[in-house]
Structure formats: structure tokens, C-alpha cells
């Protein structure tokens, strides 16, 4: 894709140079040298090579906060990802967190391999190998290993997800053959690596006979909803986030009686990208807890 197409497809040609994107950007708040507005200006001025060679190309978090304030509806996150794809074609490596261990794992997952992805399952959990509902676990089993020194047990979330699904009468398929959704590869401009993982995941889910895929991870959910169809075609199954599904079955859930005061952070991918705001709040309120909103919430969440 050439940059004039990127400008057109992301509406960046309509940039008014108002600076609202930079004023709202969480990265610009801590790095005054970074500006979404000036990033687009370089390409509009016919200097895409200046952007490709600038490390700031990799600073954007693709959180999408700027898109809620842009009067011209410029899709800046999409602009950045497309620019990163072009940058990688020139040999740029990008900037990675945690010494790029997640990207390395995703590269391995794109190959033929055997995994122990279901070792986290316990005897009290009801799961299947085939069925109508597929639970996409994502990278939680790997997080347990990568962040073990922090005492984080990410698979607790997976176990609790299955327990909640069981409580509303669903016995989900859990597969040892699924891969990471690949979102981090795409966000770093690696289209082919992302495509490989998307193809494997769609094939794995289709082979299970699933009609619906349930996600607990907002990143995975958004990747399937927003990106998979562009790379592998229409999905042969429905997709739903756990909070959406549980909110439909509150009458079947006994969520206890919490006396605590809690708050909720709207994930970028679940909120701004997928417009799921009320279902998580309905679940929190169903526990009896008092929900206190953050100053920046819903579409304005940081």
C-alpha cells in the first residue's frame, strides 16, 4: 500500500491541523516530542520517509482516544498501523516490550507445533473438545510463565471464565491447538505473521464445530471482530465477549453480595473499539458492589 492510499483510507487527508489528537494523546502527555498531528503532517507534506525512519512511529499505543475527539473522523490508529507495515518492508524492526518475547512466541506459534495449552484446567471445570461454543483462551497460559516472577496467575481468569460459563449452562470447547490471536504482530506491522495465526485459529475453531466463539480478552475479541475478516475472509462463526453473554443471563448467576466500593477501567479494545460499556457495569452492579466511576470513563477512558 502506498502512502496516498493510507491517507485516503484513514481520512488523514481531512486533517484540519487542529491538534485535538495531540492534546488528548496519553503518549504526548509524557513525551512532548510526540505528536499525532505532526506525524500525519509529514506524510501530507510528501515526506513519508521521515516518518518511516522516526522511532516515534512506534510510540502510538493505538488506544483510539484521539478518534473520539477528531472533528474530521481521522482513523489515526489505522494510519499508524498501516505506516508500520510499510516501515517493516524497509527493514525497520519496531519497538517491543518485554524484550519482544511475545512477538517471538507468536512467530513460533505460526509454525507446526504441539502445546500444553490446557494444563490449567481443573477437575471441577466442564469443558468439551467439540461443540457449539468455543472459549478462546488466548495467551493466558503463556503469561503464567512469562510473568511468573511477578506472582501473576493469569489462568485464574480462564478458570473463572469457564466456571461462569458452566453456571449459565454452557460447556465450552477448550482447544490445545489454538494460537495467540496475533494482535501484537499486526500492531507492529507484521501482516504475514498475523495472517498465519489468524488462519490457524479460524481452522482450529471451525474444526471444532463451533457456531460461536466466546472471548474474555478484549484484545483477542477485537482482533477477531475488526481484523480477521480483512485477512482471512468472513468468519464461519459468531463472536461474543464474555461480559455481553453474562449480561444476557444475569438471572442464572449468583454473584454474591459484595459490600466493597469498586471502580472499572474501560479497556480500549472493548470500549472505544467495540462500544461495549454497559454490560461490564451491569455485572458489577449485580454483585451488590458500589461502582464509582473514574473521571475518564467509557469513550474517554485513558
WODAQUI-V299324 format. One record per helix or strand of 2 or more residues. SS is the DSSP state (a for helix, b for strand). FROM is the first residue (numbers start at 1). TO is the last residue. If there is no record, write none. Layout:
# WODAQUI-V299324
SS & FROM & TO
SS & FROM & TO
This chain:
# WODAQUI-V299324
a & 3 & 9
a & 12 & 14
a & 20 & 24
a & 26 & 30
a & 36 & 44
a & 48 & 52
a & 55 & 58
a & 65 & 68
a & 76 & 89
a & 98 & 109
b & 133 & 136
a & 140 & 146
a & 148 & 150
a & 155 & 167
a & 183 & 187
a & 191 & 207
b & 212 & 215
a & 218 & 232
b & 238 & 241
a & 242 & 247
a & 250 & 252
b & 261 & 262
a & 278 & 286
b & 290 & 291
a & 298 & 300
